[in-house]
Amino acid sequence: MNKHFNPAISEEKFAAWLDGMLPADEMRQVGTIIENNNDLQNLLGASDFIKDISLNEDFLLDNSLPQIDNGFLDENIAAVMDINNFQNNINMDPNIYVADGHYGETNPIQQGYSDTCAIKSQQLILNDFGVPCSEDDLVQYSYEHGWYQGNGTTMADVGNLLETAGIPVTRQADANVFNLVSELAQGHKIIVGVDSSELWENDSLFEKIKNWLSDFFMGDTPDHALIVAGIDTSDPNNIQVLVTDPGSGDYCKAYPLEQFMDAWADSSCYMVSTDISVPQNVMGMENFNPEIGHIDNIVGVPYADFQIFNDLSYGLPIYAPTDMGYCCPMDSFTNAYLDYAHQNIAYMDIFGGDYMFNDYIQPDLITPQMQGTYDYGLTQIDFNPMNDWDYYAAMNGIPMMTNDYYTDFLNQSIMDFTAMGDMQSAMYCEQQMMMLDYCNNFGYDFYDTFYC
């Protein structure tokens, strides 16, 4: 749901008005706006009902709440978004709950039952990997193994069917769009948890504010699993996320990035990705290079450069509180990436004052990710005893590595590898140059941070 949706009045002011927390003149002003807005008047009935039931710890939603899914929720629903509880398994069952009213139709994508979205998503992926199985086969198998009891699949159990078939997966919370792109670039398949109403029922003013009220009073409510099929950046001002949705039966349906992120955020941006790529004959794998294990570039940016941006994204929150409500550092970072991709700025310029994300970046979360990228990249460079750093330092009388000396070494290495036609080694030397810029920006010594 769009938590930053701003109709005639802001979300924060609307919520404060509902609680009677505004000054008298603002209470009158908001009241006048609502009196002249039919959608807001209709919404008040739903908000009053939500407010009433949220005071009761034990409740079960039914059809008496207009346009809000009537799938089952239990007393643990308020804890679904508490990722610390999820990770520590503290008195919580983080179900992907039933998504209402979109199932059982004749469509190879669509789930056959109201609560099998996670099972159907895994079936579609298994079929892509060449594993012949039906949804009913997997429902029965999941039931026998305790992963499905007729009321949905827990987030922790999503991926079990894939692992049983020999397909390793990684489960990740607090992911972001760069993590999605990184997995897609490697040919991996991705399942995410979302709030279905924020995708299926988010067109009208009434639906947008209803979704916000539902989150505001009841907490975030992830109730659905689907497959992320791709990211469309052809229009940088309107990035679209493509999903294959077993609930609606849609294949590669496009949603605006902001709308998708709000729906995904309700599951703490939880995703399950395969650790291996699907066969190259699967649709969408046309540009995949199996020899190197990824596509060559992302929005025109070489894959090695993109991995640096992916590492940086680990140090940013998607949303951050401000005095005025919330801001989105990840939006600012995405804009910086697109500016770099379109060659409007140099990489070092992303750390300048033009990009708000710099106020929220946390290097201590980035460096461990970048260390893994450095270690892998080093295996892709054809260094040997006659061209590595130790040889360069000895030939040039350099007593110890500094950031400046290593910059000179990498510049020389890039020229040498390019002259030899070894573009892969040159590309990963360029990647190390980006790591040096990162170190210089945050006052880190490259040798102590990555090299030693």
C-alpha positions, -999 to +999 in steps of 0.1 A: +000+000+000+012+035-008+021+048+027+030+081+012-002+086-008-012+122-005-048+131-016-065+163-004-049+159+031-018+140+041-020+105+057-005+119+089-030+147+092-059+123+083-047+099+110-043+127+135-078+140+127-093+105+133-076+105+168-087+141+175-050+152+179-051+183+157-055+219+169-090+231+167-086+252+136-070+222+117-097+199+130-123+222+114-103+225+082-099+188+077-136+183+087-146+207+059-124+188+034-140+155+044-176+169+041-169+178+005-152+145-005-175+115-009-146+090-010-134+102+024-169+102+038-174+066+027-140+057+041-148+068+076-173+039+080-145+014+072-120+031+094-143+031+124-148-006+120-111-013+117-104+008+148-130-011+168-117-046+160-081-036+164-087-031+201-095-068+204-065-092+204-086-122+192-105-115+161-114-130+127-122-108+098-153-116+078-174-100+051-186-072+073-156-051+065-160-035+030-135-045+004-109-059+028-099-095+021-119-121+041-090-146+044-083-158+080-061-138+103-053-147+139-040-130+169-005-132+155-012-109+125+003-078+142+036-097+145+039-107+109+060-076+100+082-079+131+112-093+113+132-097+145+105-120+159+103-137+125+141-144+125+141-155+161+109-176+157+094-160+188+058-171+193+049-163+158+035-181+127+043-158+097+017-172+074+013-161+038-025-159+043-053-166+020-058-141-008-096-139-015-115-143-047-088-149-073-083-186-078-096-218-094-100-206-129-088-223-161-053-207-165-020-225-163-006-197-141-035-195-117-036-214-084-063-240-080-072-232-044-076-201-023-045-206-002-019-223-024-002-193-039+032-203-025+028-239-036+017-228-071+046-204-074+070-232-066+053-255-091+058-230-119+095-227-110+099-264-108+083-268-142+108-242-155+136-264-142+122-293-161+106-310-130+072-325-141+047-320-113+012-306-108-001-283-081-022-311-066+009-333-064+027-305-044-003-298-022-004-334-012+033-336-006+033-303+014+004-316+035+023-349+043+054-329+053+036-304+075+042-274+052+006-269+043-025-276+065-052-259+044-046-224+056-016-211+036+021-215+038+044-200+063+071-177+049+098-199+064+085-229+044+084-212+010+112-229-009+110-263+008+095-279-023+123-264-045+150-277-021+134-312-020+138-313-058+175-304-055+172-267-062+190-247-035+174-214-024+183-184-003+157-168+020+162-131+026+143-104+046+147-066+042+156-071+005+153-043-021+149-038-058+187-040-064+187-074-048+159-085-071+177-073-101+209-090-090+191-123-087+173-119-120+206-110-137+220-144-126+190-162-141+176-170-106+139-174-099+123-153-072+092-157-050+082-127-028+055-122-001+031-093-006-001-077+005-023-087-024-049-059-019-021-033-025-017-048-060-052-059-069-072-033-052-052+000-053-066+019-083-092+042-068-088+069-041-110+049-018-089+017-022-056+036-017-067+052+016-084+020+027-052+001+023-033+028+043-059+026+070-057-012+071-019-009+077-022+020+101-047+003+124-040-034+119-004-035+110+011-048+078-007-079+065+012-100+039-012-125+025+001-137-009+031-151-027+040-145-063+070-146-087+090-116-098+096-120-135+116-089-143+122-051-140+113-028-168+135+004-168+128+015-203+111+046-188+134+058-160+106+079-146+082+050-145+100+019-135+078-012-136+081-045-118+069-075-138+052-103-118+037-137-126+008-139-101-008-173-093-036-154-075-048-134-105-034-157-132-015-128-147+018-135-165+044-107-165+019-081-153+035-047-148+031-027-116+047+007-108+078+002-087+064+023-058+032+003-057+051-030-058+075-019-030+046-009-007+029-043-012+062-061-008+071-041+023+043-057+042+063-089+043+095-070+054+105-073+017+109-111+021+121-131-009+131-166-017+155-170-046+170-200-063+208-203-061+211-217-096+198-204-129+169-220-149+178-237-182+185-213-211+156-226-231+132-210-206+115-178-218+133-147-207+168-163-207+177-152-242+203-127-231+217-149-203+254-159-207+258-194-191+296-193-193+298-163-169+266-170-150+248-137-156+237-112-182+263-088-195+248-056-183+219-040-165+204-009-180+237-004-199+258-008-168+284-037-169+274-065-145+306-059-124+297-022-119+261-031-110+273-054-082+289-024-065+255-007-065+239-038-052+264-039-024+257-002-015+220-009-014+224-031+016+233-001+036+201+018+029+166+016+044+137+016+019+118+041+041+132+064+068+113+086+093+116+124+091+101+153+109+075+155+082+067+118+081+087+095+059+112+097+030+125+070+007+164+068+005+161+039-019+143+061-045+172+086-043+197+058-047+178+044-077+179+079-093+217+080-087+221+046-104+200+056-134+220+089-137+252+068-137+237+043-162+228+071-186+263+086-182+251+118-166+275+115-137+306+096-127+304+069-101+321+091-074+295+118-079+267+096-064+282+104-030+276+141-035+250+163-019+226+160-049+214+126-036+195+124-003+204+088+003+238+098+015+222+111+047+210+075+055+238+053+042+254+028+067+289+017+055+291-010+083+264-029+065+279-024+031+315-034+036+308-071+044+288-074+012+315-057-008+341-080+006+323-109-011+322-090-043+359-082-040+368-119-034+348-131-064+361-103-087+397-112-078+391-147-092+381-131-125+413-111-130+443-128-147+469-116-122+501-136-121+535-131-104+546-109-133+518-084-132+502-085-097+505-058-070+536-073-053+555-073-086+543-037-094+553-025-059+588-041-061+594-027-096+584+008-085+600+009-051+567+012-032+572+002+004+535-003+013+501-001-003+481+031+000+449+040-018+468+063-041+494+038-050+468+011-056+448+035-078+480+039-100+484+001-101+448-005-112+450+022-139+482+005-153+465-029-150+434-017-169+456-003-197+476-035-199+446-059-199+428-038-225+459-038-248+459-076-245+422-078-253+414-093-218+383-072-212+371-093-183+402-087-163+400-050-172+363-049-162+370-063-127+399-040-122+374-012-129+352-027-102+381-025-078+385+012-087+348+017-076+357+000-043+386+024-039+362+054-045+340+039-018+369+037+006+381+072-002+346+086+003+343+070+038+379+074+048+388+037+047+421+022+038+417-003+009+444-026+021+429-030+056+393-031+044+395-055+015+430-066+004+446-081+035 
